[in-house]
Amino acid sequence: MRTRSLLCATFLPLALTVPAAAQMDMGHGGHGGHCPDDAVAQPILSVGDFDGSGRVSLWDIVMYAHQRHEGYEAIYDRNADGRLDRWDILEVIFDCGAESTEFDRQLVELFHRYKKYRDIDAAIADGFRPFTQELAGHGFHYARMPFLVRPDGTMDPDYENILDETVDPLEPEGLNYDENGNLVAVFHYHGINVLDWVLANRAGNTAAVQALAAQSMAMSDPTGPKPDAYASDDEMWHTHWGPCFDGLDYVAMTFDPTITPTFLQPLTQEECFLTAAASQGTSQPKLGWLPAFNMMHVRLFKLNRCGLFAGTDPDVSPDAPPEPFLQTFEEWLAKMLGGA
């Protein structure tokens, strides 16, 4: 046993006698994704500093023992085997006294801030809204909206728009829920200020719309720099070009988690309008469209064998339709540059 582990040695009998009633074997169903089928999930944290104090201590063992009784949480799974048992607490004891990394502490704080959103109603109450259908490898996406509208139709002045060009590691703009409604990940948005985009379009301000579109394209350039949000070298940003949200209504947003807009890509703004008008049978369809934006997932609430920052998880909604691409990027870009 390491010298530092002596600090926690008195907890070893407890570690070996805690009942295993809360164990849960998550397993792996389905295949595919952007990683080998035989990829193995890794622990989320490098050491068991569950309170983010900067060092593994007796309190972290207490937190683990409590969580084991409460139920499975991926962040506590120190050997990434899909269960919480004595082997995990032994790992924490062996780590006792070890210093955590800055990245560990970021993830722990993010986890404790966002674990309340396991309850979808709590997410909706805080401004998250469903904005995609269920997709293979993603589940359902929920995102903060650029503004909230009160029941009387006026905008809520106290609601904070976080759908802008800034990226805060402790304030993700979105959530992913799996086919069973379980929170599996958070995600970050990096793109133009969506509130500015919506208001410029509603006001018919052509100059502002064109300027924001140019900014969007520049921010989404694959060769350009992306935000360095976390103290990690493994961040994986991906770009959605011409995303069209058929059925998204910023003024009368749904509070019903069973009603979701349909996400399509890559479309021009005109194509998005025509598609939404046809599907909704109206000349004034509900929709949302952006030229492009960058996204990064953090798979904090479910072990992902493809990695913490992977764009998809092959074990989430494996039977759902794949992410839709209605045309190639080259076809879309040619239409955009041609003024379509």
Phi, psi and chi 1 to 4 in degrees:
 res  aa     phi    psi   chi1   chi2   chi3   chi4
   1 MET       -  137.0 -176.7  178.6  -67.3      -
   2 ARG   -64.3  151.5  -55.0  171.1 -164.0  170.3
   3 THR   -56.6  -43.7  -58.4      -      -      -
   4 ARG   -62.9  -23.6   66.5 -178.2 -176.9 -136.5
   5 SER   -71.7  -16.1  -59.2      -      -      -
   6 LEU   -62.4  -25.3  -65.4  176.0      -      -
   7 LEU   -59.8  -27.6  -64.4  170.4      -      -
   8 CYS  -114.9    7.6  -60.8      -      -      -
   9 ALA   -60.4  -29.3      -      -      -      -
  10 THR   -65.5  -16.8   54.7      -      -      -
  11 PHE   -90.2   -1.5  -85.8   71.8      -      -
  12 LEU   -60.0  -45.2 -176.1   57.2      -      -
  13 PRO   -58.7  -38.8  -25.1   36.0      -      -
  14 LEU   -62.5  -40.5  173.5   63.5      -      -
  15 ALA   -61.4  -33.6      -      -      -      -
  16 LEU   -87.8  -10.6  -61.8  176.4      -      -
  17 THR  -115.1   -7.1   56.5      -      -      -
  18 VAL   -60.2  126.4  171.6      -      -      -
  19 PRO   -61.9  154.5   22.5  -33.3      -      -
  20 ALA   -99.5   26.0      -      -      -      -
  21 ALA   -62.9  -26.7      -      -      -      -
  22 ALA   -94.3    6.4      -      -      -      -
  23 GLN   -64.8  147.2  -67.4 -177.5   20.0      -
  24 MET  -147.7  122.1 -177.7  174.7   75.3      -
  25 ASP   -87.8  108.9 -172.6   -3.8      -      -
  26 MET   -75.6  -37.7  -63.5 -178.7   69.9      -
  27 GLY    65.3 -171.5      -      -      -      -
  28 HIS  -139.5  114.3  -66.7  -57.6      -      -
  29 GLY  -110.3  138.0      -      -      -      -
  30 GLY    88.4  169.9      -      -      -      -
  31 HIS  -138.8 -177.9  -60.5  -80.9      -      -
  32 GLY    99.3 -158.7      -      -      -      -
  33 GLY    90.3 -170.0      -      -      -      -
  34 HIS  -105.7   38.9  -56.3  -62.1      -      -
  35 CYS  -150.5  161.5   63.3      -      -      -
  36 PRO   -60.0  149.1  -20.4   31.4      -      -
  37 ASP   -62.1  -26.7  -73.2  -16.7      -      -
  38 ASP   -94.7   12.4   60.4   -6.1      -      -
  39 ALA   -62.4  146.6      -      -      -      -
  40 VAL  -117.0  134.7  177.6      -      -      -
  41 ALA   -65.7  147.8      -      -      -      -
  42 GLN  -113.0  155.0  -59.4  -61.8  -45.7      -
  43 PRO   -58.0  146.8  -22.8   33.3      -      -
  44 ILE   -71.0  -41.6  -68.4  174.3      -      -
  45 LEU  -102.2  153.6  -58.1  177.7      -      -
  46 SER   -80.3  -29.4   65.7      -      -      -
  47 VAL  -141.1  164.0  -65.7      -      -      -
  48 GLY   -84.1   52.4      -      -      -      -
  49 ASP   -89.1   78.3  179.1   17.6      -      -
  50 PHE   -74.8  -19.0  -54.6  125.6      -      -
  51 ASP   -98.8   -0.9   64.8   -6.8      -      -
  52 GLY    68.4   25.0      -      -      -      -
  53 SER   -75.8  -16.0   66.0      -      -      -
  54 GLY   105.5  -10.1      -      -      -      -
  55 ARG  -151.3  140.7 -172.7  179.9  -60.8  -87.0
  56 VAL   -73.7  128.7 -177.6      -      -      -
  57 SER  -137.8 -178.8   67.1      -      -      -
  58 LEU   -58.2  -34.8  -65.8  176.3      -      -
  59 TRP   -63.2  -32.0 -179.0 -117.2      -      -
  60 ASP   -67.6  -33.8  -65.9  -58.0      -      -
  61 ILE   -67.3  -41.0  -67.2 -179.7      -      -
  62 VAL   -61.7  -43.4  172.9      -      -      -
  63 MET   -62.5  -41.4  -70.4 -177.5   67.4      -
  64 TYR   -63.3  -46.9  171.7   84.1      -      -
  65 ALA   -59.5  -40.3      -      -      -      -
  66 HIS   -64.7  -45.3  172.9   75.4      -      -
  67 GLN   -64.6  -34.5 -173.8   58.4   52.5      -
  68 ARG   -61.8  -36.0 -168.8  176.8  175.7 -157.6
  69 HIS   -73.7  -32.3  -77.1  -66.8      -      -
  70 GLU   -74.4  -35.5  -69.7  -66.7  -47.3      -
  71 GLY   140.2  173.4      -      -      -      -
  72 TYR   -70.1  135.0 -177.1   85.8      -      -
  73 GLU  -136.7  127.3  -76.1  -76.8    4.7      -
  74 ALA   -60.2  -33.1      -      -      -      -
  75 ILE   -66.8  -22.7 -159.4  168.4      -      -
  76 TYR   -88.9   -6.4  -70.8   88.5      -      -
  77 ASP   -81.3   91.6 -170.5   -9.6      -      -
  78 ARG   -74.6  -19.8  -65.4  -63.2  -57.2  126.4
  79 ASN  -113.7    8.8   57.5    5.7      -      -
  80 ALA    53.3   44.0      -      -      -      -
  81 ASP  -105.7    7.6   64.9   -8.0      -      -
  82 GLY    84.6   13.1      -      -      -      -
  83 ARG  -149.7  160.2   57.3  176.2   62.6   86.1
  84 LEU  -109.2  117.7  -59.7 -176.1      -      -
  85 ASP  -148.9 -168.8   54.6   25.0      -      -
  86 ARG   -62.9  -26.2   65.1 -173.7   64.0 -175.5
  87 TRP   -67.6  -34.6  -56.7  114.0      -      -
  88 ASP   -67.9  -43.7  -63.5  -63.1      -      -
  89 ILE   -69.8  -29.2 -156.0  167.5      -      -
  90 LEU   -64.3  -38.5  -77.1  173.1      -      -
  91 GLU   -60.6  -41.2  -71.2  -82.4   -8.3      -
  92 VAL   -65.9  -41.1 -177.2      -      -      -
  93 ILE   -62.4  -43.2  -69.4  173.3      -      -
  94 PHE   -64.0  -29.2  -68.4  154.1      -      -
  95 ASP   -83.3   -8.5  -80.1  -21.7      -      -
  96 CYS   -55.1  128.1 -161.1      -      -      -
  97 GLY    94.7  -14.2      -      -      -      -
  98 ALA   -73.4  147.4      -      -      -      -
  99 GLU   -86.2  139.6  -66.6 -176.0   -2.1      -
 100 SER   -86.6  164.0   57.5      -      -      -
 101 THR   -87.4  165.4   65.8      -      -      -
 102 GLU   -60.5  -37.4 -179.8 -176.6   -5.1      -
 103 PHE   -64.1  -43.0 -176.0   42.8      -      -
 104 ASP   -53.9  -47.8  -74.7  -28.2      -      -
 105 ARG   -67.8  -34.5  -64.4 -170.5  -68.9  -84.4
 106 GLN   -62.5  -45.2  -73.9  177.8  -40.8      -
 107 LEU   -65.3  -40.0  -67.2  176.6      -      -
 108 VAL   -64.3  -44.7  166.3      -      -      -
 109 GLU   -64.2  -41.7 -175.4  171.0   -4.8      -
 110 LEU   -61.0  -43.1 -179.9   59.6      -      -
 111 PHE   -59.2  -48.8  167.5   77.9      -      -
 112 HIS   -69.0  -27.3  -71.4  -63.2      -      -
 113 ARG   -74.3  -36.6  -77.0 -168.8 -179.3 -164.4
 114 TYR  -106.1   -2.8  -86.2   68.9      -      -
 115 LYS   -65.3  -22.4   62.8 -176.5  179.6 -178.5
 116 LYS   -63.9  -20.5   64.4 -179.9  178.9  179.6
 117 TYR   -83.0    8.4  -64.3  134.4      -      -
 118 ARG   -58.3  -27.3  -72.2 -167.6  176.0  -77.3
 119 ASP   -89.5  109.5 -179.7   -6.3      -      -
 120 ILE   -59.2  -33.9  -68.7 -179.3      -      -
 121 ASP   -62.4  -36.0  -71.4  -22.7      -      -
 122 ALA   -66.0  -37.6      -      -      -      -
 123 ALA   -64.7  -44.4      -      -      -      -
 124 ILE   -63.9  -39.8  -69.5  175.5      -      -
 125 ALA   -62.8  -27.9      -      -      -      -
 126 ASP   -95.4   10.7  -79.6   -5.3      -      -
 127 GLY   102.6    1.0      -      -      -      -
 128 PHE   -80.3  140.6  -68.1   92.2      -      -
 129 ARG  -133.4  144.5  -63.9  -69.1 -178.2  -91.1
 130 PRO   -63.2  132.4   22.0  -31.1      -      -
 131 PHE  -138.8    9.4   80.7  116.2      -      -
 132 THR  -142.0  157.6   74.1      -      -      -
 133 GLN   -70.5  173.2   69.3  -85.9   39.5      -
 134 GLU   -70.5  131.3 -176.4 -175.9   10.8      -
 135 LEU  -129.7  142.9  -61.6  170.3      -      -
 136 ALA   -61.0  133.6      -      -      -      -
 137 GLY    83.1   -9.2      -      -      -      -
 138 HIS  -124.0  -38.7  -61.0  -87.7      -      -
 139 GLY    75.7 -145.9      -      -      -      -
 140 PHE   -97.7  137.4  -62.6   92.5      -      -
 141 HIS   -96.4  132.3  -69.0   77.6      -      -
 142 TYR  -117.7  141.0  -84.4   56.7      -      -
 143 ALA  -138.8  150.8      -      -      -      -
 144 ARG   -65.7  138.7  -75.4  -76.4  -62.3  -92.2
 145 MET   -88.8  159.9  -66.3  -66.9  103.8      -
 146 PRO   -70.1  -20.5   22.7  -33.3      -      -
 147 PHE  -159.1  161.7   54.9   86.3      -      -
 148 LEU  -113.8  139.6  -82.0 -175.3      -      -
 149 VAL  -107.1  129.5  176.9      -      -      -
 150 ARG   -70.9  164.8  -65.1  166.5  167.4  166.1
 151 PRO   -57.1  -26.0  -28.4   36.4      -      -
 152 ASP   -85.0    2.7   63.1    3.2      -      -
 153 GLY    93.3   -3.1      -      -      -      -
 154 THR   -92.2  156.0   60.2      -      -      -
 155 MET   -77.0  142.9  -70.5  174.7   54.3      -
 156 ASP   -80.8  112.3 -177.1  -12.0      -      -
 157 PRO   -71.8  -15.5   28.2  -35.2      -      -
 158 ASP   -92.8   -3.8  -62.5  -37.3      -      -
 159 TYR   -81.5  129.7 -179.0   75.8      -      -
 160 GLU   -93.8  121.5 -179.7 -175.8    5.0      -
 161 ASN   -78.2  121.3  169.1   42.6      -      -
 162 ILE  -113.6    6.0   60.9  174.4      -      -
 163 LEU   -87.0   75.4  -75.6  173.8      -      -
 164 ASP  -140.8 -167.9   56.7   23.1      -      -
 165 GLU   -77.6   -9.9   61.2  -88.2   16.1      -
 166 THR   -85.8  149.4   62.0      -      -      -
 167 VAL  -126.6  116.8  177.7      -      -      -
 168 ASP  -109.5  118.5 -175.9  -18.0      -      -
 169 PRO   -60.4  -21.4   22.2  -33.6      -      -
 170 LEU  -100.8    8.3  -61.0  178.6      -      -
 171 GLU  -140.8   68.2 -161.5  171.4   51.6      -
 172 PRO   -61.4  149.9  -19.7   31.8      -      -
 173 GLU   -87.1  -12.8  -70.5   84.0   -7.8      -
 174 GLY  -147.1  169.9      -      -      -      -
 175 LEU  -133.4  150.6  -47.8  167.0      -      -
 176 ASN  -118.0  129.8  -75.6   95.6      -      -
 177 TYR  -116.7  142.0  -68.7   92.5      -      -
 178 ASP   -83.5 -173.1   69.1    9.8      -      -
 179 GLU   -63.4  -18.2   63.4  -86.7   24.2      -
 180 ASN  -103.4    9.4  -62.5  -47.3      -      -
 181 GLY    80.3   15.8      -      -      -      -
 182 ASN   -88.5  134.6  -61.5  -48.4      -      -
 183 LEU   -67.9  124.5  178.6   64.9      -      -
 184 VAL  -119.4  -21.7  -65.2      -      -      -
 185 ALA  -161.6  164.8      -      -      -      -
 186 VAL  -117.8  163.4  -60.6      -      -      -
 187 PHE  -143.7  155.4   63.4   82.7      -      -
 188 HIS  -107.5  143.6  -68.9  -79.1      -      -
 189 TYR  -105.2  135.9  164.6   91.4      -      -
 190 HIS  -135.1  112.3  174.2 -117.0      -      -
 191 GLY  -176.8 -162.3      -      -      -      -
 192 ILE   -69.6  161.8   56.9  175.5      -      -
 193 ASN   -66.9  112.4 -173.3  -53.8      -      -
 194 VAL   -67.6  -34.0  178.5      -      -      -
 195 LEU   -62.6  -44.4  177.7   56.1      -      -
 196 ASP   -60.0  -40.3  -70.4  -14.0      -      -
 197 TRP   -64.5  -46.5  174.3  -99.3      -      -
 198 VAL   -63.2  -46.4  172.1      -      -      -
 199 LEU   -67.9  -37.6  -64.7 -179.8      -      -
 200 ALA   -64.7  -40.3      -      -      -      -
 201 ASN   -68.6  -41.6  -85.6  -84.9      -      -
 202 ARG   -65.8  -32.4  -69.8  176.1   65.5 -176.5
 203 ALA   -85.1   -7.0      -      -      -      -
 204 GLY    68.4   28.5      -      -      -      -
 205 ASN   -82.3   88.7 -171.9  -22.8      -      -
 206 THR   -60.0  -42.2  -57.2      -      -      -
 207 ALA   -62.5  -43.7      -      -      -      -
 208 ALA   -67.1  -40.2      -      -      -      -
 209 VAL   -61.7  -45.7  169.1      -      -      -
 210 GLN   -64.8  -39.2  -68.7  176.7  -17.7      -
 211 ALA   -65.7  -42.0      -      -      -      -
 212 LEU   -68.6  -36.0  -73.3  166.6      -      -
 213 ALA   -64.3  -42.0      -      -      -      -
 214 ALA   -63.9  -40.2      -      -      -      -
 215 GLN   -63.5  -41.4 -179.9 -173.1   -1.5      -
 216 SER   -60.9  -46.2  171.5      -      -      -
 217 MET   -64.2  -39.6  -63.0  -63.6  -72.5      -
 218 ALA   -66.0  -40.8      -      -      -      -
 219 MET   -67.7  -26.7  -64.4  175.0   73.9      -
 220 SER   -97.0    6.2  -57.7      -      -      -
 221 ASP   -59.1  120.6 -176.6  -14.3      -      -
 222 PRO   -58.3  -26.2  -23.0   33.7      -      -
 223 THR   -88.5   -7.1   63.1      -      -      -
 224 GLY   -85.0  167.5      -      -      -      -
 225 PRO   -71.4  150.2   27.2  -34.5      -      -
 226 LYS  -118.3  158.1  -63.2  -64.6 -177.5  -70.5
 227 PRO   -59.8  143.7  -21.9   32.6      -      -
 228 ASP  -104.0   84.3 -173.8   12.6      -      -
 229 ALA   -82.0  -34.7      -      -      -      -
 230 TYR  -116.0  160.4  -69.4   88.3      -      -
 231 ALA   -80.7   60.0      -      -      -      -
 232 SER  -147.4  148.5  169.4      -      -      -
 233 ASP   -94.2    5.3  -64.2  -32.2      -      -
 234 ASP  -105.0    8.0  -61.5  -35.7      -      -
 235 GLU   -58.1  140.7  -64.6 -178.6   15.4      -
 236 MET  -131.8   98.0  -65.0  173.9   58.9      -
 237 TRP   -87.9  144.6  -71.6   92.3      -      -
 238 HIS  -133.9  158.3   61.5  -84.5      -      -
 239 THR  -112.6  137.7  -59.0      -      -      -
 240 HIS  -106.0  116.8  -69.0  -73.1      -      -
 241 TRP   -97.1  130.7  -58.4   94.0      -      -
 242 GLY    55.2   45.7      -      -      -      -
 243 PRO   -68.8  132.3   26.2  -33.5      -      -
 244 CYS  -119.9  126.0  174.4      -      -      -
 245 PHE  -111.6   91.6  -58.4   95.3      -      -
 246 ASP   -72.8  113.9  177.7    3.3      -      -
 247 GLY   105.1   -1.6      -      -      -      -
 248 LEU   -81.0  126.3 -178.5   64.7      -      -
 249 ASP  -126.8  110.4 -172.9  -16.8      -      -
 250 TYR   -70.7  -23.9  -71.9  118.2      -      -
 251 VAL   -85.9  -39.6  177.1      -      -      -
 252 ALA  -125.3   67.2      -      -      -      -
 253 MET   -70.9  143.2  -68.7  172.4  -70.7      -
 254 THR   -74.4  143.4  177.5      -      -      -
 255 PHE  -102.4    2.0  -74.3   74.7      -      -
 256 ASP   -93.6  112.4 -174.6  -12.9      -      -
 257 PRO   -68.0   -9.7   25.1  -34.1      -      -
 258 THR   -88.4   -8.0   66.5      -      -      -
 259 ILE  -109.3  115.7  -60.1  175.0      -      -
 260 THR  -127.8  142.7   58.0      -      -      -
 261 PRO   -64.0  164.4  -19.7   32.5      -      -
 262 THR  -102.9  120.9  -60.4      -      -      -
 263 PHE   -87.7  129.7  169.0   68.2      -      -
 264 LEU  -133.7  156.5  -54.9  166.6      -      -
 265 GLN  -166.4  161.5   65.8  178.6  -10.8      -
 266 PRO   -91.0  129.3   28.8  -25.9      -      -
 267 LEU  -125.4  153.1  -61.3  176.8      -      -
 268 THR   -77.3  168.1   64.8      -      -      -
 269 GLN   -61.5  -39.6 -168.3  165.0   18.1      -
 270 GLU   -65.4  -43.3 -178.6 -179.1    4.2      -
 271 GLU   -62.9  -38.6  -71.7  172.1  -27.3      -
 272 CYS   -62.7  -44.4 -179.4      -      -      -
 273 PHE   -61.4  -47.1  179.0   87.8      -      -
 274 LEU   -65.9  -39.9  -66.2  174.0      -      -
 275 THR   -63.6  -45.5  -61.5      -      -      -
 276 ALA   -66.2  -40.0      -      -      -      -
 277 ALA   -62.6  -40.4      -      -      -      -
 278 ALA   -68.8  -42.6      -      -      -      -
 279 SER   -72.5  -30.3   66.7      -      -      -
 280 GLN   -95.7   -8.8  -63.9  173.0   36.8      -
 281 GLY    64.9   38.9      -      -      -      -
 282 THR  -147.6  154.9  175.0      -      -      -
 283 SER   -86.5   -4.3   60.0      -      -      -
 284 GLN  -125.6   68.6  -61.3  -65.4  -37.5      -
 285 PRO   -74.8  157.5   29.9  -37.1      -      -
 286 LYS   -86.8  129.9  -58.6  174.0 -178.2  177.8
 287 LEU  -163.7  164.1   60.0   89.3      -      -
 288 GLY  -135.2  142.0      -      -      -      -
 289 TRP  -149.1  143.2 -175.9   85.6      -      -
 290 LEU  -136.2  151.8  -71.1  170.7      -      -
 291 PRO   -61.1  -43.7  -23.6   34.2      -      -
 292 ALA  -174.1  159.1      -      -      -      -
 293 PHE  -158.1  160.9   64.8   85.1      -      -
 294 ASN  -101.1  148.6  -54.2  -53.0      -      -
 295 MET  -138.3  146.2  178.6 -178.0  -74.8      -
 296 MET  -140.4  126.5  179.3  175.1   68.2      -
 297 HIS   -90.3  149.6  -63.8  -89.1      -      -
 298 VAL  -126.1  107.7 -174.0      -      -      -
 299 ARG   -84.0   73.2  -50.3  -87.4  171.9 -174.4
 300 LEU   -91.9  -20.2 -167.3   57.6      -      -
 301 PHE  -110.2    2.7  -66.0   92.4      -      -
 302 LYS  -154.4  130.8  177.1 -175.5  177.8  -62.0
 303 LEU   -59.6  133.2  -65.2  177.0      -      -
 304 ASN  -120.4  118.1 -177.6    5.4      -      -
 305 ARG   -67.3  -11.2   52.1 -165.6  169.8   94.8
 306 CYS   -89.4   -7.3  -64.8      -      -      -
 307 GLY   118.5  159.0      -      -      -      -
 308 LEU   -63.1  -36.7 -177.8   67.9      -      -
 309 PHE  -102.8    9.8  -70.1  113.8      -      -
 310 ALA   -59.6  146.3      -      -      -      -
 311 GLY   -67.0  -28.0      -      -      -      -
 312 THR  -137.5  165.6   60.9      -      -      -
 313 ASP  -127.1  111.0 -177.7  -20.2      -      -
 314 PRO   -63.3  -12.5   23.0  -33.7      -      -
 315 ASP  -100.1    8.6  -56.4  -44.5      -      -
 316 VAL  -107.3  125.1  168.2      -      -      -
 317 SER    45.6   52.8  -61.5      -      -      -
 318 PRO   -64.4  -21.7   24.9  -35.0      -      -
 319 ASP   -96.4    0.9  -61.0  -37.8      -      -
 320 ALA   -80.2  162.9      -      -      -      -
 321 PRO   -61.9  151.9  -19.7   31.5      -      -
 322 PRO   -74.0  167.3   28.3  -35.5      -      -
 323 GLU   -58.5  126.7 -170.3  173.6  -21.6      -
 324 PRO   -81.9  132.7   29.9  -33.6      -      -
 325 PHE  -124.0  109.3  -68.4   89.5      -      -
 326 LEU   -84.0  -16.3  -59.4 -170.4      -      -
 327 GLN  -159.9  170.6   56.2 -169.4  -34.9      -
 328 THR   -77.5  161.4   66.7      -      -      -
 329 PHE   -60.4  -40.9  168.5   74.1      -      -
 330 GLU   -62.5  -41.8  -70.3   76.0   16.4      -
 331 GLU   -64.0  -44.1  -68.6  170.8  -26.9      -
 332 TRP   -62.5  -46.7  172.6   82.8      -      -
 333 LEU   -63.1  -38.8 -176.4   59.6      -      -
 334 ALA   -61.3  -39.3      -      -      -      -
 335 LYS   -69.1  -40.6  -66.4  176.5 -177.6  178.4
 336 MET   -61.9  -46.0  -72.1  -71.7  -68.1      -
 337 LEU   -70.3  -24.7  -64.3  177.1      -      -
 338 GLY   -84.6   -1.1      -      -      -      -
 339 GLY    85.7   18.4      -      -      -      -
 340 ALA   -70.2      -      -      -      -      -
